[in-house]
Amino acid sequence: MTYNAEEQFEKTGLVLPPAPAPLGVYKPCLVDGKYLYLSGHGPVQNDKSLIIGRIGKDMDMEAGKLAARQVGLTMLSTIVTHLGSLNRVKRVIKVLGMVNCTPEFERHPYVINGCSELFAAVWGTENGIGVRSAVGFGSLPDNIPVEIEALFELHDD
C-alpha cells in the first residue's frame, strides 16, 4: 500500500487557496533532479488577499500559527499547480520559517508549527517532518506575519 498525500489532505477538511504568481524576479518553485525547491511563500487567502500583521503587535501567536498554516496551504497549492499532485512529493527535507514579530516575541517555533503540523498531516510524521529553522524578523514583504520556504524530495518518476 502506498501513502496517498492527496487523500490525507482531503481528511484535513482544509481548502487550497489560489497559487500565487511571482511578484518579483524569481520562480515560485524549481525542480532539480529529485528535489523540489519552493521560494518563500506568504499567507494567501481564498480570495487571493494576504493575511497582514505583525505578531506581538497586530496579532497574537495563535493567529500567527494559523497564518503559518495558511502559508503551508499556499505552498501545497503551488505544488499542485506546478506538479499536478501532492503525491509527487516523497518527503519534506527542510523548512525555513520567518516570523514578522516584535523584538520581545520569542515563540517563533510555535508559530511555524502551524505549517509543520499541516505537512505532517499530509505526508505523515515520518516523511512530513524535516529539518527546520524558525526565526524572527523585524519586517516581511507587505507586512505579512509569516514567510516560509521549503525543500522537498520527489518520488522517482
N, C-alpha and C positions, 0 to 999 in steps of 0.2 A: 504494500500500500504506500503510495507516495503522498507527501504532505501537500495540501492544497491551500495556498495562501489566499486565493480569491474566496474560497468558502469560509475560511477563518475570518476574513474581513467582513463578509456578509453577516456573520454572527455578532459582530460588534454593534450592528444597527446604525452605524455612522454613515455619512454621505460624503463622497469626494467633492470638493469644490472644483471649479474650473482650473486647469493647469495654467499657471501664469506665463505670459510671454515675457522675454527679457526686456528690462527697462534700461539696459546699458549694453556695453560691448562684451558679451560673454554668451556661452551656451548654457542652457539650463541643466543639460546632462551630457555626458560623454562616455561612450563605451570604448574601452581599451582592452582588447582581448577578452578575458573573463571578468573584467572589473567594470562596474558602473559607478561613475563619479557624479554626484549631484551638487550643483552650485548651491550657495546659500539661498534658502527659501524663507519667506515670511509667512505670516498667518493670513492666508487668503480665505475669505468667507464665501458662502454660496452665491452671493450677489456680486462677486469679484472685488468687493471692497476689502481693505485691510483692517485687522484689529490694530488699534493705535493706543499708545500709552506707555508710560514708564513705571516699572514695578517698584513699589515703595513710595510712589508719589501719586500716580493716577489709578493704580490697581494694586490689589494685594497679591500674595504669592499663589493663592488658589486660582485667581483669574489668570495669572501668569502661566500656571501649569496648564490650564485649558487653552491658552494661546499657543503653548508649545505643542499640545495635541493637535491643534489646528494646523500648525506648521507641518507636523507629521502627515496629516491628511493631504495637505498641499503637495508634499513630496510624493506620496503614493499616487496622487493624480498625475504628476509629471511622469512617473514610471509607467503608468497605464497608457498615457497619451503617447509616449515615445517608444515603448517596448511592447505594448499590446496587452500585457498581463502582469499581475504581481507574481505569478508563478514562474516568471523568468528569473526571479531573484532566488539565489540559493541561501544566502545569509547576509546579515549586516556585519560589516567589518569594523567601521569606525564612524562615530557621530561626534561632531563638534557643535556644541550649543552655546550661543552667545545671548546673554540676557541684558537688555537695556534696563538699568536699575540705578537707584540712588547709591551713593557711596557706602551707606550704612547697611545695605542689603547684603546678606551673606548666604542665602539659601538657593544659590544657583543650581546645584544638582537636583534639588526638589522640583524646581520649575521644569528643567529639561526632562525629568521623569515623565512628564506628560507625553512627550514624543517617544521615549524609550519604552514605556508601557504599551503604547499603541503598536510599535514594531514587534514587541514580544507577543502580543495578541495575534498578530498577522502571521509571523513566521515561527512562533513557538519560542520558548525560553532558550533552547539550545542554539538556534540559528538567528533569532530575532534580537539577541543582545550581544553587542560587540564591545570593543573598547570605546571609551568616551572621555571627552573633556567638556566641562560646563564652566563658563567664565562670565564675569560681569563686564559690561561696557558702559561708558558714560553716555553714549548715544548709539542709535542704529538708524539705518535709512528710513525716512518718512516717519520717524518716531515709533516704529513697530517695537513691541515688547520683547520679541524673540526672533532670532535668525538661526537657522540650523543648516549645516551641510553634512553630507554623509558619503561613505564609500561602501559599496555592496559587491559581493561576489555573485556572478551569474551562473546558472546551470549551463553545462556543456550543451550545445545545440545538437 
